[in-house]
Every structure is written in structure tokens, then in C-alpha cells.
Amino acid sequence: MTKIIETMDMTVAPPETEPERQYYFIRKLQIWMEERKAQLGRPLTACVTTFGCQMNARDSEKILGILQMIGYEETDQEEADLVLYNTCTVRENANLKVYGHLGQLKRYKKQNPEMLTMLCGCMMQEKTVVDKIKTSYRNVDIIFGTHNIFKFAELLAMRVFDASAKKRMIVDVWKDTDAIVEELPIERKYSFKSGVNIMFGCNNFCSYCIVPYVRGRERSREPEEIIKEIKELVADGVVEIMLLGQNVNSYGKNLEHPITFAQLLKQVDEIEGLERIRFMTSHPKDLSDELIDVMTHSKKVCRQLHLPLQSGSSRLLKIMNRHYTKESYLELVAKIKKAMPDIALTTDIIVGFPGETEEDFEDTMDVVEQVKYDSAFTFIYSKRTGTPAAAMEDQVPEEVVKARFDRLLKRIQEISAEKTQAGAGAVEDVLVEDVNKQEEGYVTGRTAKNYLVHFPGDESMIGKIVPVKLCESKGFYYYGKVVE
């Protein structure tokens, strides 16, 4: 149901402060929406498609929250009245995917000239991308970037109410910002779990990565704001939260009163009613003994840690600007496993970084053998224009990269299956997430270690944490049954 903001005086100029300014435009758009629905004799629909990471997913929840407050009805059909793509640019194929969707939108917009089309996210922070869209995709109405997601309602209002704006493409991309505006509507995908942004941007400048250029430098939210938001989420039925940042381990360094991520985690751990805590992503160079200690003694922090490796070669890690070596990474893993023997470790690995030799690749395989990851995201190196690695010579031949990638993936899958099999027979607490779409009478949930489990149940169990015996391993997931 659309919430109407009754107290807003629309006869005065919009406020200068945020988020009050955005609520002004939301109210203005609510009035327009009621008139528009009456004219059309039907509700207006909005389709928001998200590419990329958990932070992009969280941004899309904010956009959907604003759209639903205005009065749009969400749909997954791209023939909607409003279509928005929240883009990712970590790899080249992510850009190509968006261009493909934009080509399809041209056809839809010919059928419905009143359709509004929008682009936001990391891809829009690249000038070459925006220039291409201006030239080749004139059907796009609004473009904005990563730093001014909070201005979405204002940009939409400009397009709806400004006659001159209807005749041109609105482009509002900021190079950087110090602003953090979080107190706006959010439409969560799940009622029982939620991401919470604790920081934005990245200072690491890994040589292959575009993120610091499109997300900006690190800026942390005040701990009081984070705790307040989580308490409100818990009061609204959330039992699991994921703390989000490009590198959560460097949280708090730029605050007026610095605080470590471990100290923040301890405060979150004390919130009554919250049952599970996850976080993403940890950079190995910043993972402290203090954080390991907090995780070890917490009953709420999930026994799962994503610790990106990228390469097992100390030589390549230096070129990648990762600030750790193969040896220091393995020492860190040993320290984590000693403190938490039951920890589930996951990682990211790049194959085919410029100059990668067979010896470098064997170093990566050696780390995989020693660590025994529960799962891994494996990527073939993708050249990203604007990063130092893109200009590096000695690019690895495609057939060599493919052969190495296949070897790595095969071994990771074997280890993952072995780890899953070893867990069969145990009883684990599982957060029920959804009704199983493939098997009638079953539900699907996740253990604290993030393993997927299918077991008999119904819709009434969604959002509850129940004890489940992991009866049968299926390689990467389990079949189980509820233990009374």
C-alpha cells in the first residue's frame, strides 16, 4: 500500500536539507501518480533490474522503496511504465549485457512512448559509457551514478514536471561525494533479512579493479546511525543482517572519532532480537586479531568468512597491489582456523592476470589445496579500461587461461563436494528463505555457514530459524529434515 506523506506543504520551495528534500519530491510525485492512474484507469508499473554486487542490490531496494511509496507497482516485465537498470562494471561482459538490454528497450519504447527509462550504478561513472549512451541509446531518459542514488525522486520529478527535461536526456553523475543519505524508504527483497551499508568506496586501488574509480574513496557511516538502522530492522522482523562495504575491515578509519570494524561488530552483536550477523567483503591485509577474537566469542556472527585470494602467487599479488603475500595469507588462514576450527571459508580467484606463468598458477592451486575452501568465485581476468592492469603487456593467451580456469574450477568443485559430504548427518540451524520452486512440499534455507538446504516444509516457516538434520549431500547443497 502506498504511504501518503500528509504533512508536506507543496506550496513552498523544496527543502535544502536531506532527506527532507527527497520526501518533498516523493509527495509531489504521489499527487501526480494519483492523477495519472485516474487518466489511464490502471496502476503504473516499474521494473528494476540489478546487475552486480550486494551493495548494488541494496541500492535497488532503496530505489524500489521510493517507487512504491510514489505508487508504482513492481513487476519483472521490461514492458513496464518505468524501467531502471542498476549497472555493474567490474567486468566487460557486465557492460555488454546492459547494452543488450538497452537495444531491446528501444523496441518497447516505440510501442509505449510514455515509458520512462533510467540507468544508474557503477557503469554510469565511466565517461566513455555515458558518451556512448548519449550517442547510441537516445531512448534513455535519466542517467545517474553511484554517489547520488538518494536523489532518485528528485531526478524523476524533474523528468515528470519540467517540460524542457522531457525533451532531453537528464545526466546527473557525480565524480565523488562526502554525502551519506540513508533515511529513505526501502523495499526489502526479504522481510526477515537485510543488508546494511556501513561504508562506501574503496582506497585499495588493486591494479585490475575499477571499483575505486566508480565508487569513490572510503567513507564510513557513524556507528550510532548503523546501530539505529539495525535496531529498526530487527523491530520490523529482521533476524539476519549483512554488513556491507567494499572492504569492511577498514571501516571507521576516516570518522572524526575512529572506531574499528571489530568494535562495531561487537556493538551489533549486542542488539537484542538479532540472531545472525554476516559481513562482506574482508580484505586479507586488514583482517585483525581483534576481529578474529570478536568472531570467535560471538554467538551471532556466522561461522563463514569470505576472504578473497585473487592469486596464490606473491609475485602477482604485488603487481595486483594486494599488500599481502602467499605466505602471509596462509598464516592468516591458519590463525582463523585455529580460533574457529568450524569456520567455512570462501574466496575470489582470478585466472589469467597479465603475465601469469604456469608457476604462478601452480601457487594458486597450492593455496586452494592448503586452505580447502568451502566454495569459491572463480573469474577469468577481464581487462578493464582505466585500470593499470589494462595497459600491461604479456596478456595470457586465451586457450591457456581457459585450460587453467577449467583445472581450477574442477578442483574447487571436488573440494567443495568433499566438504559438503563431511557435513552430512549433522544438525544445523537453518534460516528458511523461500518455498522450493522445483519440489512441491519443500522449503529452502541456509545454514550459518551459508550452505543451501532443501527440506519438507511450508510457507509458514519462511523467516524462521529451525534445526534441520542434513540427511543427504548433493555436492553443493543438502536435503534434510526438521528435527523436533
Steps between C-alpha positions, in 0.01 A plus 500: 500500500630846410580717799380858445711770661223721639704768676700629202418860396522496120449877466852579626837439335662159559717477814877525461580230754492123441303279522221757546563628146439155349179447701375829351545360148352164599184677620483703179531181296232329712251771402603463132466122527140518626409722204688279252332180624160666466582603141619152399249304706775270625805501731844593364767230510876513563770245417835531679778267381817467706841402368795444734577478869307508828549878523326543164220274626464723806491812280223340293300435818519874572383588150213249521402639840471850352311374193249310713448798730427710190241241393668281237431128504809278464521261204772289339371581149718743303196638314422692821416871527838560667810288442824549692830311468735520798826417327831331585830559322741262675532294181460588133219247445290683764509810274413295192202349679360848575547613138304193392211592729505861375463379142189306601361806683503700176230267367290525816523878503375522141191310613459722810654848448400597858729231645773639726845338470784552747857388563699525822785324680871443444494483120362854489809636678704436183496799264557283193189298586282807548631647173410178317149499646449865404593412142354152449215467750300821486200308642649532853333777703712524818858406587648526849790336679597335827540812712152651464263203521320695773403767241289254301162657588627848412631385161174321423303811597718710270416269210126496581440869577763695302382543141854562372630187678249287309677593176853407613694229677561589866859411600595554864824313578720616788876443501502452877311595814525522877121473537340194657119508490340179627169605657282429198241230424632149430311207350687194629511185288466295820300603807725297734850593382663815371825658393623808685754736346772586750737671258537601137791512258846345502855627552687187390539556123573139406655525154224298329202664672280789386306528829699784667452709185123449485412469870741767625722513807408335830247672722346338805161551661487599864459192724197652674317526166583138414385366837178706479424363153562139607278540810221633278545205262485253790181668627361446148566126508858469372697217664812504277699799376800528271735792560606632159808681375764466230748426782323478836831441681602861442171634638518800732848630420376826348244586769551799728510252788661191343363157582611158374278257315546252786367759748198566277438126464501466878234772530286332233541168680336651810177598321212310657286297262764478226593136445754494215773735378696472176735745329647550152778554391818453703839600361773266633745787558266662756357199682606551861554274801234712670245403233587130529453525876157668469386238247628217719305610807180604322195273487342712224780554246467218248788256473564601143764736365553622145873562462596588140831347388506613132833320443728266693811650341682754718652646182158563344348618828760779508415602142132483592573743789340264754744570786541141619698194391412135455676427828326775701161395358555139608617617844179700535287201399684282753431756772129515409465120492679462832255743664194362316558142379143483367533811279382482137738692275409631155708703259544676163767387253608659170654280229707645215616829656756661262834320523364199690740207449438132559700536824276788613192292427642202690544731801126575481421129480726441800307753712172336395637162613622636833196712591230262369241771428134415551430682174662756273404757239742442213547754221694520177690830502302772325684808374338813642582823319624760748683256728881453504468131409321585173819659367726214607676297235534123501126423496457123540375312188129418517544124457753489787269696730205276415698182574618638836153622589352156432766333717437741786122474481511120492716482812296759690180309423659174618611658829161666548323168447735332750429772759125471444513122533693532827214707645231240421329362810547814709214709639526869405281804562354605164338833415205416273510737203243385246265232376692263272391580144611161361361261761149528638477472878860613554659822624854632455725662757861567596719384785721744691784384271285606203434149371171454314256242644172369353258327739127433548307806616253770405472876456426557871864411579652781290711734714537252785819329615440128547726203589549278196683170465715504185400155375647491152782692328445593137845643429428867572181481703306269731167327538389492861212469742388712795603363838230537763 
